[in-house]
Amino acid sequence: MKIPELLYNSPVIRYDPLAQVEVFERRDETTGTVSFQEPSPEEIKRIEETSGSSGAAPGAPRISLLV
């Protein structure tokens, strides 16, 4: 019996806690590379900067969840 190769799910909706928005991503099924994202990484960064709140606990390190 042959086991099929692992495929990445696409599309994906994930939550970005820093920007506090849902992100829609379309990925290449074999590599997992994001080929389309809405809102764009630039829009998410702008949202984070203008919101005045990171959504994280005070003193928590800022990490990027974008690939």
Secondary structure, DSSP 8 states (H G I E B T S, - for coil): ---------SSEEEEETTTTEEEEEEE-TTT--EEEEES-HHHHHHHHHHHS--SS-TT--------
